[in-house]
């Protein structure tokens, strides 16, 4: 009886390992990877502002970190840092200042792609972005639509330039996106 139990346990263990290995290989064959590099034109003031304050707490003006401030964005995405370079989409979302101690935002941004083979698709990032420092910030990619259903990965964000006199910034993004192959996205 004990000998049969050992054999059965060994057989089930081997089958589990084979199944896990086959599932991993299956998903690796069906998953694609792409990298996007683009610039976001961040206009904070003026008649053509693309960043709008929509809410703040009563105490926000006295907070050193703007805690409680909420902004919405609809920024142009371009292929090069120049505003008039080829347009590749829109960065649309919500930014909330959520740290009592330092300048940091919790972001929910959809990169809406306009043109090319990904026209109409989106990639979504959600996460914390510290605003201080000149280093690249890393934000998780948590999903997408269209060609990027089931997307995952990470985005790197860096301030390319910022003009304090007119409150205009250019942000540089690199998105590293894993997503399901197209035939997995078809509706049954």
C-alpha positions in Angstrom: 0.0 0.0 0.0 2.8 2.4 0.9 4.7 1.5 -2.2 1.6 2.4 -4.4 1.1 5.7 -2.6 4.8 6.6 -3.3 4.5 5.7 -6.9 1.2 7.6 -7.3 2.8 10.7 -5.6 5.8 10.5 -7.8 3.6 10.2 -10.9 1.5 13.2 -10.0 4.6 15.3 -9.3 6.1 14.4 -12.7 2.8 15.3 -14.4 2.6 18.6 -12.6 6.1 19.5 -13.6 5.4 18.6 -17.3 2.2 20.6 -17.2 3.8 23.7 -15.7 6.6 23.6 -18.3 4.2 23.1 -21.2 2.1 26.0 -20.0 5.1 28.3 -19.7 6.3 27.4 -23.3 2.7 27.9 -24.6 2.5 31.4 -23.1 6.0 32.4 -24.3 5.0 31.5 -27.9 1.8 33.5 -27.7 3.2 36.5 -26.0 4.8 39.4 -27.9 7.1 42.2 -26.9 7.4 45.8 -28.2 9.2 48.9 -27.1 7.8 52.4 -27.7 9.8 55.6 -27.3 8.0 58.9 -27.5 7.7 62.4 -26.0 4.8 63.9 -24.1 4.1 67.7 -24.5 3.0 68.9 -21.0 1.5 72.3 -21.1 0.5 73.5 -17.6 -0.7 77.1 -18.3 -2.1 79.3 -20.9 -5.0 79.1 -23.3 -3.7 75.8 -24.8 -3.1 74.1 -21.4 -3.3 70.3 -21.5 -3.0 69.8 -17.7 -6.0 71.1 -15.7 -6.4 71.2 -11.9 -9.8 69.7 -11.1 -9.7 69.5 -7.3 -7.7 70.2 -4.2 -8.2 69.9 -0.5 -8.7 73.0 1.7 -5.2 72.5 3.1 -3.5 71.8 -0.2 -2.2 75.4 -0.7 -0.3 75.1 2.7 1.1 71.7 1.9 4.8 71.5 0.9 4.0 68.5 -1.3 0.7 69.8 -2.8 -1.1 66.9 -1.0 -4.7 66.6 -2.2 -4.2 68.3 -5.6 -5.8 66.4 -8.5 -5.1 67.2 -12.2 -6.4 65.7 -15.4 -4.2 65.6 -18.5 -4.8 65.3 -22.3 -1.2 65.7 -23.6 0.1 65.3 -27.1 2.5 62.4 -27.8 5.2 63.1 -30.4 7.9 61.0 -32.0 10.6 63.7 -31.2 10.9 66.3 -28.4 9.7 69.0 -30.8 6.0 69.9 -30.4 5.6 69.9 -34.2 7.2 66.5 -34.9 5.1 63.6 -36.0 2.1 63.1 -33.7 1.8 59.5 -32.3 -1.1 59.8 -29.8 -2.4 61.3 -26.7 -1.5 60.8 -23.0 -4.8 61.0 -21.1 -5.4 60.5 -17.5 -5.4 61.5 -13.9 -2.6 62.7 -11.5 -3.2 63.0 -7.8 -0.6 64.4 -5.3 -0.7 61.7 -2.7 2.4 62.0 -0.5 2.4 64.2 2.6 6.2 64.4 2.8 7.5 64.8 -0.7 6.4 65.8 -4.2 5.0 62.6 -5.7 1.9 61.8 -7.7 -0.2 58.7 -8.1 -0.8 58.4 -11.8 -3.3 56.7 -14.0 -2.4 57.4 -17.6 -3.7 55.9 -20.9 -1.4 56.2 -23.9 -3.9 56.4 -26.8 -2.1 55.6 -30.0 -3.2 57.3 -33.2 -1.7 55.9 -36.4 0.2 52.9 -37.7 -0.7 49.3 -36.9 -1.6 50.1 -33.3 -4.1 52.9 -34.2 -6.8 53.1 -31.6 -5.1 50.9 -29.1 -4.1 52.0 -25.6 -1.5 51.1 -23.0 -2.3 51.9 -19.4 0.2 52.8 -16.6 -0.8 53.1 -12.9 1.7 53.9 -10.1 3.6 56.4 -8.0 5.9 58.9 -9.6 8.3 60.9 -7.4 8.7 64.4 -9.0 12.1 65.3 -7.4 15.3 64.1 -9.0 16.7 63.9 -12.5 16.6 60.1 -12.7 14.4 57.9 -14.7 11.2 56.9 -12.9 9.7 53.4 -13.4 6.0 52.9 -13.6 4.1 49.6 -14.1 2.1 48.9 -17.2 -1.1 47.3 -16.0 -3.1 46.8 -19.1 -4.3 48.0 -22.4 -6.9 47.8 -25.1 -7.1 46.8 -28.8 -3.8 45.3 -29.8 -2.6 45.5 -26.2 -5.2 43.5 -24.4 -3.6 41.7 -21.4 -0.6 44.1 -21.6 2.0 44.2 -18.8 5.5 45.6 -18.4 7.0 48.8 -17.3 7.5 52.4 -18.5 10.5 54.6 -17.9 9.8 58.3 -17.6 12.3 61.1 -17.6 11.9 64.9 -17.9 13.5 65.9 -21.2 13.1 69.6 -20.6 11.1 72.1 -18.6 10.7 75.8 -19.1 9.7 77.4 -15.8 8.9 80.8 -17.4 5.9 79.4 -19.4 5.3 76.2 -17.3 5.9 73.9 -20.3 7.6 70.5 -20.1 8.6 67.7 -22.4 8.6 64.3 -20.9 10.4 61.3 -22.4 8.8 57.9 -22.2 10.0 54.4 -23.0 7.4 51.7 -22.7 8.4 48.0 -22.5 5.2 46.1 -23.3 4.4 42.4 -23.2 1.0 41.5 -24.7 -1.0 38.6 -26.0 -0.7 37.7 -29.7 -3.6 39.0 -31.8 -5.4 35.6 -32.3 -5.9 35.4 -28.5 -7.7 38.7 -28.6 -10.4 37.7 -31.0 -13.9 37.4 -29.7 -15.4 33.9 -29.7 
